Amino acid sequence: MTTPRNSERRTHLVQLAGDLFAEKGFRATTVREIADAAGILSGSLYHHFDSKESIGDELLSAFLDDVLAGYRAAAAEPDPRRAIEQIVRSSTATLSRHRAALTMLQNDWTYFSAQPRFAYLRTAMKEIEQTWIDQLDRGRESGLFRADLDTRLTYRLLRDILWIPTSWAQSKNAWTDDQIVDGLLRLLFDGITAR
């Protein structure tokens, strides 16, 4: 049975490991480095986790569960524009909470996607993509969005744009999440051309 103190310790270890994975890469980070950062012996880490992959799994599955919860709620929105707005806002908030996991996915996708333990990553990424495409298709078919909109390309562009600002957090003059979201939505729905 996990006591609250052990649970707090475990959460702390996951956060420390996530920071190291994001900084050095998942494969390059050793169990010893995680233990050293936590101020414990390497063997003590195994009281909480059976492997480094277990820690990575905890970080990535929590991240994707959070992303998908927001996307599923947005998909229930009947208006495609509002659904897209909700997806953008949800994405930004989720990425802000899970910067280490996003960096891990970006830097070590090839490794994770080849491991059977992480097979859920491909499934989750397909659902994320399909949620975007469904909303963009609905908007196109209803006449709300342009008839010539390439929904798959639009998804990829928007997804990548949303993922980039997570690295801006280190900047002294970083924008807030709300400023980033509002800027992206204005650009997406209003463009840059003067009226």
C-alpha positions in Angstrom: 0.0 0.0 0.0 1.3 3.4 -0.9 1.2 5.9 1.9 0.7 9.6 1.2 4.4 10.3 2.0 5.5 7.6 -0.4 3.1 9.0 -2.9 4.6 12.5 -2.5 8.1 11.1 -2.8 7.1 9.1 -6.0 5.6 12.3 -7.5 8.8 14.2 -6.7 10.9 11.4 -8.3 8.8 11.5 -11.4 9.2 15.3 -11.7 12.9 15.1 -11.2 13.3 12.3 -13.8 11.0 14.2 -16.2 13.3 17.3 -16.0 16.3 15.1 -16.6 14.7 13.3 -19.5 13.7 16.6 -21.1 17.2 18.1 -20.6 19.4 15.1 -21.5 17.0 12.8 -23.4 15.3 9.7 -22.1 17.9 7.2 -23.3 20.9 9.3 -22.2 19.6 9.7 -18.7 20.7 7.0 -16.2 18.9 5.7 -13.1 22.0 6.8 -11.2 21.5 10.4 -12.4 17.9 10.4 -11.3 18.8 9.0 -7.9 21.7 11.5 -7.5 19.3 14.4 -8.4 16.9 13.0 -5.7 19.7 12.6 -3.2 19.1 8.8 -2.8 21.0 5.7 -3.8 20.3 4.2 -7.2 18.9 1.0 -5.6 16.4 3.1 -3.6 14.7 4.2 -6.8 13.7 0.6 -7.4 11.5 0.8 -4.2 9.3 3.1 -6.3 9.7 2.0 -9.9 10.7 -1.3 -11.5 12.6 0.5 -14.3 13.4 3.8 -15.9 10.8 2.9 -18.5 8.2 2.9 -15.7 9.0 6.5 -14.9 8.8 7.4 -18.6 5.5 5.5 -18.9 4.0 7.4 -15.9 5.0 10.8 -17.4 3.8 10.0 -20.9 0.6 8.3 -20.1 -0.4 11.1 -17.6 0.3 13.7 -20.4 -1.7 11.9 -23.1 -4.6 11.1 -20.7 -4.8 14.8 -20.0 -4.6 15.8 -23.7 -7.3 13.3 -24.7 -9.6 14.4 -21.9 -9.5 17.9 -23.1 -9.9 16.9 -26.8 -12.9 14.6 -26.0 -14.6 17.4 -24.2 -14.0 19.8 -27.1 -15.3 17.2 -29.6 -18.6 17.3 -27.9 -19.0 21.0 -28.8 -21.5 21.3 -31.6 -19.9 24.4 -33.2 -16.7 23.4 -35.1 -15.1 26.8 -34.5 -15.7 26.7 -30.8 -14.5 23.1 -30.8 -11.2 24.2 -32.4 -10.9 27.1 -29.9 -11.4 24.7 -27.1 -8.8 22.3 -28.5 -6.3 25.1 -28.8 -7.0 26.3 -25.2 -6.9 22.8 -23.8 -3.7 22.0 -25.7 -1.9 25.0 -24.4 -3.0 24.4 -20.8 -2.1 20.7 -21.0 1.3 21.3 -22.6 2.1 23.9 -19.9 1.5 21.3 -17.2 3.4 18.5 -19.0 6.4 20.3 -20.6 8.8 17.5 -19.7 6.6 14.8 -21.3 6.1 16.8 -24.5 9.9 17.3 -24.8 10.4 13.6 -24.2 8.0 12.8 -27.0 9.5 15.3 -29.4 13.1 14.2 -28.6 12.7 10.4 -28.2 9.6 9.6 -30.4 11.6 7.1 -32.5 12.7 5.2 -29.4 9.3 5.2 -27.6 7.2 4.4 -30.7 9.3 1.3 -31.3 8.8 -0.1 -27.8 5.8 -2.5 -27.3 5.4 -1.0 -23.8 4.6 2.4 -25.3 2.3 1.2 -28.1 -0.5 3.4 -26.6 1.4 6.4 -27.9 0.6 5.7 -31.5 -3.1 5.1 -30.6 -3.3 8.3 -28.7 -1.6 10.3 -31.4 -4.0 8.9 -34.0 -7.0 10.0 -31.8 -5.5 13.4 -31.3 -5.1 13.8 -35.1 -8.5 12.5 -35.9 -10.1 14.9 -33.4 -8.6 17.9 -35.1 -9.4 16.6 -38.6 -13.0 15.8 -37.6 -13.6 19.3 -36.3 -11.9 20.9 -39.3 -13.9 18.7 -41.7 -17.1 19.7 -39.9 -16.3 23.3 -40.3 -15.4 22.9 -44.0 -18.5 20.9 -44.7 -20.8 23.4 -42.9 -19.3 26.3 -44.9 -17.8 27.9 -41.7 -14.2 27.1 -42.9 -12.8 27.4 -46.5 -13.9 24.8 -49.0 -10.3 24.2 -50.1 -9.0 23.7 -46.6 -6.5 20.8 -46.4 -7.6 19.5 -43.0 -4.7 17.1 -42.5 -2.1 19.7 -43.4 -3.9 22.3 -41.2 -3.8 19.9 -38.3 -0.1 19.3 -38.6 0.7 23.0 -38.9 -1.5 23.9 -35.9 -0.2 21.0 -33.8 3.4 22.0 -34.4 2.7 25.6 -33.7 1.0 24.7 -30.4 4.0 22.5 -29.4 6.7 25.2 -30.0 5.8 27.7 -27.2 6.6 25.1 -24.5 10.3 25.9 -25.1 9.6 29.6 -24.7 9.0 29.2 -21.0 12.7 29.6 -20.4 12.7 33.1 -22.0 12.6 36.0 -19.7 10.0 37.9 -21.8 7.8 34.9 -22.4 4.1 35.4 -23.2 1.5 34.0 -21.0 -0.4 30.9 -22.2 -3.5 33.1 -22.7 -1.6 35.5 -24.8 -0.2 32.7 -27.0 -3.7 31.1 -27.4 -5.4 34.5 -28.2 -2.6 35.3 -30.7 -2.9 31.9 -32.4 -6.7 32.1 -32.6 -6.6 35.6 -34.0 -4.1 34.5 -36.6 -6.1 31.3 -37.4 -9.6 32.9 -37.7 -8.8 36.5 -38.7 -5.5 36.2 -40.5 -2.9 39.0 -40.9 -4.4 40.9 -43.8 -5.9 44.3 -43.0 -9.7 44.5 -43.6 
